[in-house]
Structures are given as structure tokens and as C-alpha cells.
Amino acid sequence: MTSEQTSRRNLLKGAGLAGVACLLPGISFADGRKGKASRKRVLRFAHFTDSHVNQHGADAKWLAKALEHANGLDDAPSMIMFGGDMIFEGSKVDATQMRNQWSQFHGVMRNSNNLPVQYCLGNHDIWGWNSRTVNPNEPLYGKRWALDTLQMDHAYYSFDKAGWHFVVLDSVAKCPSGYVGRLGTDQVEWLARDLAAHADKPTLVMSHIPLLSASSAFFGNSEYNGNWHIPGSLMHIDARHVKDIFHQHGSVKVAISGHLHLVDRVDYNSVSYLCNGSICGNWWKGPFQETPPGYTVMDLYDDGTWHREYMKYGWQPAAV
């Protein structure tokens, strides 16, 4: 059982919420296990996701603002985990546009950030999947361009830091309709082996597409014909299998994602699934539904607990 806390007031006091909680921006979230007063924070990091930087420059300016905000916090994070969709629309653009988008993105990261970054691929970072003009035989087609420009050896990987184990997943799989949230056989087998090999460490998993999310029901018009319709492009279609792997090994404490540009939390089988908003909000048009442009600060503790806070960095609409 976990508790929900706010930095200003307890919005959920007495609400009796358990299992699934859709949470408002600005709320801080904490694991409420007993004995947390004696725990020691071992790591603070920032989760950035969905910056959607295009080739025109205005979006890059606000990503720079968010990075400067995170780097300048009095209690600053020690790294950034970037959860995908760094650029705007890689799947539809030509090579020149793709190059220009990545150039904008890298320029901002170089000039406005001093923290180490771990990257995760998003659907917008993949070149040519939805283009009729990009040749699939191009050497940089698909995920190759993003992997090369981000200097990633593989689209999924893991690492250890401060007593925690971190797993970064490749959650975007190609399908006839475009893409779907799915790991695939090789990655599922790798995930099971990786968790088994690090079962002694509390584990955090990052994916672009949520493994499990309440916000997937509210992203678009999902309720029609008398039923809910949640496409696999909004939430992992293999979530049932993945949660079984998590349950089998028991080390995963929290799984973070982006993609939906909304903030929520789902607790299931002792794992907290957090959807952590977006840098761009409503694709640089302001808040998306109730969630403003922002990023998340995560604190991890030596007893396997955690704390989350969604940070607004000061985005403002362009002057008319």
C-alpha cells in the first residue's frame, strides 16, 4: 500500500484511493512504507520525455529552459533519464529534415545541460516508418539513425547506479498500422535474464510507451460504442506478459514512461507504474488536458522506496 502526498496540501486525504490514481500536476508522490523516516536517499534524477523538438528553433528554446531549470535546482539531480520522442516527427520526414531536427536537439543538449543522460527511443525518433518516400534500404532507416546520433549501442540496455538497477526498454515495435507498444521475443527473454541476474537490487524500468497506465483511457476518444478502446499504440499490448516477469523476479519497484503527455500512477502487484507528463505539453500549445509542460524529479532510497515530483519549468505561450 502506498500513500499520496502533496507539497502544498493533501489533495487526496480521505479519498480512499488504491490500485489506480489519476493525479494532478504539481503533486509530489511518495512510497508510504513504514520506516521511511530512517531511509537514506541514494540518487536524485530528472525524467525528461517528449520534447518533440522540430527544425524551426522555438521548441528548442523551451527544452533549453527546462534543462536549465533542472540543472539549476538547489537540490539538483545527478543525471537525466530522457524517455523518448526527443524530436518531432522522424517517421514522416526526409533525411534533411531529420538531420535538422537532431541538430536542433543536440545543440540544446550541448549548450544547456551539464548532466549525464541515459536515452530511451520513442516512436517519433524512428526514421521513415510512416513515409512513402524514405527507402527502407537506407542505412539509417528505422531506429539506426537515432541509435547512431545518441551514441547508443542498443535500443534496450541496463546499468547499475547508487545501489539501484536500471532497465531501459525499447517499447516501440513496427506493425502494419504504424507502431505498437511491444517488446518482442528477444527483448522479453533478455529482460527475464537481466532481472534474474540483478534480483538483489531494487529496480527501476524506463519505457517510452507506458507498460500500464490509467491515462491511456483519456489520451483520445477511447470510449465509443458502449466500450473502452485502448489501442496498443498507447499502452503495451504485452503488458500482461511483462507484469508476469516483474512479479516472478520481484525486484522492480517502479516503471516510468512518457508518450501520453499526461501524469498518472497505477499500483499493481507491488510495482508503481508512473506516466510522467511531457516537456512539450500539448505539443507546444500549452497544457495537454490538465497536465502542463514539465518534467519529473525522482528520488530513490536505499530501502527500495522512491519519491516523485512533477516540475513546471516556466513555459509561456509565444507573444501574439
Solvent accessible surface area in square Angstrom, and as a share of the most:
residue,aa,sasa,rsa
1,M,189,0.85
2,T,37,0.22
3,S,44,0.29
4,E,30,0.13
5,Q,75,0.33
6,T,28,0.16
7,S,76,0.49
8,R,218,0.79
9,R,154,0.56
10,N,78,0.40
11,L,70,0.35
12,L,40,0.20
13,K,165,0.70
14,G,81,0.78
15,A,53,0.41
16,G,76,0.73
17,L,89,0.44
18,A,68,0.53
19,G,37,0.35
20,V,78,0.45
21,A,7,0.06
22,C,73,0.44
23,L,9,0.04
24,L,95,0.47
25,P,32,0.20
26,G,34,0.32
27,I,5,0.03
28,S,7,0.05
29,F,0,0.00
30,A,1,0.01
31,D,14,0.07
32,G,29,0.27
33,R,114,0.42
34,K,205,0.87
35,G,53,0.51
36,K,62,0.26
37,A,107,0.83
38,S,100,0.64
39,R,44,0.16
40,K,138,0.58
41,R,89,0.32
42,V,49,0.28
43,L,12,0.06
44,R,41,0.15
45,F,0,0.00
46,A,0,0.00
47,H,0,0.00
48,F,0,0.00
49,T,2,0.01
50,D,0,0.00
51,S,0,0.00
52,H,1,0.00
53,V,0,0.00
54,N,32,0.16
55,Q,49,0.22
56,H,143,0.64
57,G,24,0.23
58,A,67,0.52
59,D,12,0.06
60,A,7,0.05
61,K,125,0.53
62,W,41,0.14
63,L,0,0.00
64,A,17,0.13
65,K,87,0.37
66,A,0,0.00
67,L,0,0.00
68,E,92,0.41
69,H,58,0.26
70,A,0,0.00
71,N,36,0.19
72,G,56,0.54
73,L,37,0.18
74,D,159,0.82
75,D,64,0.33
76,A,45,0.35
77,P,4,0.02
78,S,54,0.35
79,M,4,0.02
80,I,0,0.00
81,M,0,0.00
82,F,0,0.00
83,G,0,0.00
84,G,0,0.00
85,D,2,0.01
86,M,0,0.00
87,I,0,0.00
88,F,81,0.34
89,E,31,0.14
90,G,0,0.00
91,S,7,0.04
92,K,124,0.53
93,V,21,0.12
94,D,69,0.36
95,A,34,0.27
96,T,79,0.46
97,Q,66,0.29
98,M,0,0.00
99,R,133,0.49
100,N,61,0.31
101,Q,5,0.02
102,W,6,0.02
103,S,72,0.46
104,Q,56,0.25
105,F,0,0.00
106,H,46,0.20
107,G,14,0.13
108,V,15,0.08
109,M,18,0.08
110,R,171,0.62
111,N,120,0.61
112,S,16,0.10
113,N,19,0.10
114,N,141,0.72
115,L,32,0.16
116,P,82,0.52
117,V,35,0.20
118,Q,55,0.25
119,Y,28,0.10
120,C,0,0.00
121,L,0,0.00
122,G,0,0.00
123,N,18,0.09
124,H,27,0.12
125,D,0,0.00
126,I,0,0.00
127,W,9,0.03
128,G,2,0.02
129,W,42,0.15
130,N,70,0.36
131,S,24,0.15
132,R,245,0.90
133,T,121,0.70
134,V,14,0.08
135,N,76,0.39
136,P,90,0.56
137,N,130,0.67
138,E,73,0.33
139,P,113,0.71
140,L,58,0.29
141,Y,46,0.17
142,G,4,0.04
143,K,41,0.17
144,R,101,0.37
145,W,21,0.07
146,A,0,0.00
147,L,17,0.08
148,D,72,0.37
149,T,39,0.22
150,L,13,0.07
151,Q,166,0.74
152,M,20,0.09
153,D,144,0.75
154,H,91,0.41
155,A,8,0.06
156,Y,37,0.14
157,Y,47,0.18
158,S,34,0.22
159,F,40,0.17
160,D,70,0.36
161,K,71,0.30
162,A,46,0.36
163,G,51,0.49
164,W,2,0.01
165,H,1,0.00
166,F,0,0.00
167,V,0,0.00
168,V,0,0.00
169,L,0,0.00
170,D,15,0.08
171,S,0,0.00
172,V,2,0.01
173,A,21,0.16
174,K,103,0.43
175,C,28,0.17
176,P,152,0.95
177,S,109,0.70
178,G,12,0.11
179,Y,53,0.20
180,V,16,0.09
181,G,0,0.00
182,R,93,0.34
183,L,12,0.06
184,G,31,0.30
185,T,96,0.56
186,D,106,0.55
187,Q,6,0.03
188,V,17,0.10
189,E,86,0.38
190,W,47,0.17
191,L,0,0.00
192,A,30,0.23
193,R,146,0.53
194,D,13,0.07
195,L,1,0.00
196,A,56,0.43
197,A,76,0.59
198,H,43,0.19
199,A,56,0.43
200,D,118,0.61
201,K,55,0.23
202,P,27,0.17
203,T,0,0.00
204,L,0,0.00
205,V,0,0.00
206,M,0,0.00
207,S,1,0.01
208,H,0,0.00
209,I,0,0.00
210,P,2,0.01
211,L,6,0.03
212,L,47,0.24
213,S,9,0.06
214,A,18,0.14
215,S,6,0.04
216,S,3,0.02
217,A,19,0.15
218,F,101,0.42
219,F,56,0.23
220,G,41,0.39
221,N,121,0.62
222,S,5,0.03
223,E,94,0.42
224,Y,102,0.39
225,N,131,0.67
226,G,80,0.77
227,N,95,0.49
228,W,140,0.49
229,H,65,0.29
230,I,60,0.31
231,P,64,0.41
232,G,14,0.13
233,S,31,0.20
234,L,18,0.09
235,M,43,0.19
236,H,5,0.02
237,I,108,0.55
238,D,22,0.11
239,A,16,0.13
240,R,188,0.69
241,H,94,0.42
242,V,1,0.01
243,K,49,0.21
244,D,67,0.35
245,I,9,0.05
246,F,3,0.01
247,H,123,0.55
248,Q,135,0.60
249,H,41,0.18
250,G,52,0.50
251,S,6,0.04
252,V,5,0.03
253,K,59,0.25
254,V,0,0.00
255,A,4,0.03
256,I,1,0.00
257,S,5,0.03
258,G,0,0.00
259,H,14,0.06
260,L,0,0.00
261,H,1,0.01
262,L,10,0.05
263,V,9,0.05
264,D,0,0.00
265,R,1,0.00
266,V,9,0.05
267,D,38,0.19
268,Y,101,0.38
269,N,63,0.32
270,S,111,0.72
271,V,6,0.04
272,S,6,0.04
273,Y,8,0.03
274,L,2,0.01
275,C,2,0.01
276,N,1,0.00
277,G,0,0.00
278,S,1,0.01
279,I,0,0.00
280,C,0,0.00
281,G,1,0.01
282,N,48,0.24
283,W,65,0.23
284,W,38,0.13
285,K,154,0.65
286,G,2,0.02
287,P,75,0.47
288,F,25,0.11
289,Q,82,0.36
290,E,120,0.54
291,T,5,0.03
292,P,21,0.13
293,P,7,0.04
294,G,1,0.01
295,Y,1,0.00
296,T,0,0.00
297,V,4,0.02
298,M,0,0.00
299,D,8,0.04
300,L,0,0.00
301,Y,30,0.11
302,D,81,0.42
303,D,50,0.26
304,G,4,0.04
305,T,0,0.00
306,W,3,0.01
307,H,39,0.17
308,R,1,0.00
309,E,51,0.23
310,Y,5,0.02
311,M,37,0.16
312,K,125,0.53
313,Y,4,0.02
314,G,37,0.35
315,W,40,0.14
316,Q,111,0.49
317,P,91,0.57
318,A,94,0.73
319,A,106,0.82
320,V,200,1.15
